[in-house]
């Protein structure tokens, strides 16, 4: 469902002012897959997993699951509970793939309570389907000046920030592009409240909720300013208009990646809502002149 409003607010000899806005809602549900029920994590579901995200060492797992009766492409991975930061956490933490964990490791949630983290503990982590998309803008002309601008946004959707599979782990490999806070806020005996794993912890390549972020944003996507010279200023020229415009000039978001309006695998519907080595939207400026003879 989409709702749009256009209003012509004012018009006189000097001033013309128009505004516009739209909002759209898209809900989806998988009604039938034609598959038998199977065990996925702790649930018996009619479902299938999306494509493997990466062929490299990190994120070499599917990120999406398609479940009959639910929205398409939900995120599927391991839930975590911060960092194993003290002796009590260490005593309560499950083993990982039958390997004993240690202080400073990521604290995985044991969904089935068997004391060990494996594929049986995978669960739904988020939803890349937004609650709604919206936009609003205005066109204003005063004497010989004109201005046009447009904002757009998406509200309440999750993104899988696959770049965190490398950026958020200070494994000691200086060839990796690691965030500074992964070092300075890493768990250590001197920093037991650190929110990043200990330095030297190697990410096993899992998809966890530590990589799922809210992608909601508001963007100033377009602005144009223009000025028209009076007719007859230049012989043989009916009109001349100078203008400057810009795209992607401002972004408001809590997403920690470069740009929340990305989809690294737009060509593959089984890999949705994933930011993995994607280029951000460009910021561009244009200067121009329009002349009519």
C-alpha positions in Angstrom: 0.0 0.0 0.0 1.3 3.4 -0.9 -0.1 6.8 0.0 1.1 10.0 -1.8 0.1 13.6 -1.2 0.9 16.6 -3.5 -0.1 20.1 -2.5 0.1 23.4 -4.4 0.4 25.7 -1.3 0.9 29.1 -2.8 1.1 30.9 -6.1 1.3 34.7 -6.8 3.4 37.0 -9.0 6.6 36.4 -6.9 6.2 33.1 -5.1 5.2 29.5 -6.0 5.4 26.7 -3.5 4.6 23.0 -3.8 5.2 20.2 -1.4 4.9 16.4 -1.7 5.1 13.3 0.5 4.7 9.6 0.2 4.7 6.5 2.4 4.6 2.9 1.4 4.0 -0.3 3.3 4.9 -3.8 2.0 4.1 -6.9 4.0 4.9 -10.4 2.8 4.4 -14.0 3.9 5.6 -17.3 2.5 2.4 -19.3 2.1 3.8 -22.6 0.7 7.2 -24.0 -0.1 6.2 -27.6 -1.0 8.9 -29.0 1.3 8.6 -31.5 4.2 9.2 -30.2 7.8 12.8 -30.4 8.9 14.8 -29.5 12.0 16.1 -26.0 12.1 17.7 -25.1 15.4 15.3 -26.0 18.1 12.2 -25.8 15.8 10.6 -28.2 13.3 10.0 -25.9 10.3 9.0 -26.0 6.6 11.9 -23.9 5.4 15.1 -23.6 3.5 18.3 -21.6 3.9 19.5 -18.8 1.6 22.8 -18.8 -0.3 26.1 -18.8 1.4 27.3 -15.2 1.8 31.0 -15.5 1.1 33.4 -17.9 -0.5 36.2 -16.7 1.8 37.1 -17.5 5.4 34.6 -15.1 7.0 30.8 -15.2 6.7 31.0 -18.5 4.8 27.5 -19.4 5.9 23.9 -18.5 4.9 22.5 -15.4 6.5 18.8 -15.8 5.5 16.1 -18.4 6.1 12.8 -18.7 4.3 10.1 -20.2 6.5 6.6 -21.1 5.5 4.1 -18.9 7.3 6.6 -16.1 8.0 8.1 -13.1 6.2 10.8 -13.9 3.6 14.5 -13.8 4.2 14.6 -13.6 8.0 18.2 -13.5 9.4 19.4 -16.9 10.8 22.4 -17.3 13.0 23.7 -17.5 16.6 22.4 -15.4 19.5 25.0 -14.0 21.8 25.1 -12.6 25.3 28.1 -10.2 25.2 31.5 -11.3 26.3 32.6 -14.0 28.8 33.9 -11.4 31.2 34.3 -13.1 34.6 34.6 -16.4 36.4 30.8 -16.7 36.8 30.3 -16.2 33.0 33.0 -18.7 32.3 31.4 -21.3 34.6 28.0 -20.9 32.9 29.1 -20.5 29.3 28.6 -23.5 27.0 31.5 -25.1 25.0 31.8 -24.1 21.4 31.8 -27.0 19.0 32.9 -29.2 21.9 35.9 -26.8 22.5 36.3 -25.2 25.9 35.9 -21.4 25.9 37.9 -18.8 27.9 37.6 -15.4 29.3 37.2 -12.7 26.6 35.5 -15.1 24.2 32.1 -14.3 22.7 29.3 -15.6 24.9 27.0 -17.7 22.7 23.5 -18.5 23.9 22.8 -22.2 24.2 19.3 -22.4 22.7 18.7 -26.1 23.4 20.5 -26.3 26.8 22.8 -29.1 26.0 25.9 -27.2 27.1 27.5 -27.1 23.6 27.1 -24.6 20.8 26.5 -26.1 17.3 24.0 -25.8 14.5 21.2 -26.9 16.8 21.5 -23.5 18.5 20.8 -21.4 15.4 17.8 -19.1 15.6 16.1 -16.1 14.0 18.1 -12.9 14.6 16.2 -10.2 12.7 14.1 -9.1 9.8 15.4 -7.2 6.7 11.9 -6.3 5.7 11.2 -2.6 6.6 8.1 -1.4 8.4 7.7 1.3 5.9 9.5 3.5 3.3 8.8 7.2 3.1 9.8 10.4 1.3 9.0 14.1 1.3 10.1 17.2 -0.6 9.4 20.7 -1.8 9.7 22.9 -4.8 10.0 26.7 -4.2 10.3 29.5 -6.7 10.7 33.2 -5.7 11.3 35.9 -8.3 14.1 34.4 -10.4 15.4 32.0 -7.7 14.2 28.4 -7.5 14.9 25.6 -5.0 14.0 21.9 -5.0 14.8 19.3 -2.4 13.8 15.7 -1.5 14.3 13.5 1.5 13.8 9.7 1.6 14.0 7.1 4.3 13.3 3.6 5.5 12.1 2.8 9.0 12.6 -0.3 11.2 14.6 -2.9 9.3 17.6 -5.0 10.1 20.9 -5.1 8.2 23.5 -7.9 8.4 26.7 -5.9 8.6 29.0 -8.6 7.3 32.0 -6.3 7.4 32.0 -6.7 11.2 33.1 -10.3 10.7 36.6 -8.8 10.2 36.3 -5.3 11.6 35.1 -6.2 15.1 37.8 -8.8 15.9 41.4 -7.7 16.9 42.9 -11.1 16.1 46.4 -9.5 15.8 46.6 -9.8 12.0 47.7 -6.3 10.9 46.6 -6.9 7.3 43.0 -6.8 8.4 41.0 -3.6 8.4 40.0 -3.6 12.1 38.0 -0.9 14.0 40.0 0.9 16.6 37.4 0.2 19.3 38.0 -3.5 18.7 41.4 -2.9 20.2 40.7 -0.2 22.7 37.5 -1.7 24.1 38.6 -5.3 23.9 38.1 -7.5 27.0 41.2 -7.8 29.1 42.0 -8.4 32.8 42.4 -4.6 33.0 39.2 -4.0 31.1 36.8 -6.7 32.2 33.8 -4.6 31.0 35.1 -4.5 27.4 32.4 -5.1 24.8 34.7 -6.6 22.2 36.4 -10.0 22.4 39.9 -10.3 23.8 42.8 -9.4 21.5 43.8 -12.6 19.7 40.3 -14.1 19.6 39.8 -15.5 16.1 36.3 -15.1 14.7 35.2 -18.7 13.8 33.2 -17.2 10.8 29.8 -17.5 12.3 26.9 -15.2 11.6 25.8 -13.8 15.0 23.5 -11.1 16.3 26.6 -9.0 16.9 26.5 -8.3 13.1 22.8 -7.4 13.0 22.0 -3.7 13.2 19.1 -1.4 12.8 19.3 0.2 9.3 16.7 2.9 9.7 17.7 6.1 8.1 16.7 9.5 6.8 18.6 10.9 3.8 18.7 14.3 2.1 18.8 12.7 -1.3 18.6 15.7 -3.6 18.8 19.5 -3.5 18.9 21.9 -6.4 19.3 25.7 -6.4 18.8 27.8 -9.5 18.7 31.4 -10.8 17.2 32.6 -14.1 18.4 35.8 -15.8 15.8 38.2 -17.1 14.7 37.7 -20.7 16.6 39.8 -23.3 19.8 40.2 -21.2 21.8 38.6 -24.0 20.7 39.2 -27.6 19.4 36.1 -29.3 19.0 34.1 -26.1 15.5 33.6 -24.8 16.4 32.4 -21.3 19.4 31.4 -19.2 19.3 29.5 -16.0 22.2 28.8 -13.7 21.9 25.9 -11.2 23.8 23.8 -8.7 22.6 20.5 -7.4 23.7 17.9 -5.0 22.8 14.3 -4.2 23.2 12.3 -1.0 24.2 15.4 1.0 23.2 14.3 4.5 22.4 11.1 6.3 20.9 10.4 9.7 21.2 6.8 10.9 22.6 4.7 13.8 24.0 2.1 11.4 27.7 1.7 12.0 28.6 0.8 8.4 29.2 3.2 5.5 25.7 3.4 4.2 22.4 1.6 5.3 20.9 1.8 1.8 22.9 -1.1 0.4 22.3 -4.6 -0.8 25.5 -6.5 -1.7 23.5 -9.3 -3.4 20.7 -7.6 -5.2 21.1 -10.1 -7.9 20.3 -13.0 -5.5 16.9 -13.0 -3.7 18.2 -15.7 -1.3 20.8 -13.3 0.1 18.9 -10.2 1.3 19.7 -7.3 3.6 23.4 -8.0 3.6 26.2 -5.4 3.6 29.4 -7.2 2.7 32.1 -5.1 1.0 29.5 -2.9 -0.7 30.3 0.5 -2.0 28.3 3.3 -0.3 26.1 5.7 -2.2 28.2 8.5 -3.8 27.8 12.2 -2.8 27.8 14.2 -6.0 27.6 17.9 -7.0 26.6 19.3 -10.4 27.0 22.8 -11.7 25.2 23.7 -14.9 23.6 26.2 -17.2 20.5 25.9 -19.3 20.0 28.2 -22.3 17.2 28.5 -24.8 17.7 30.3 -28.1 
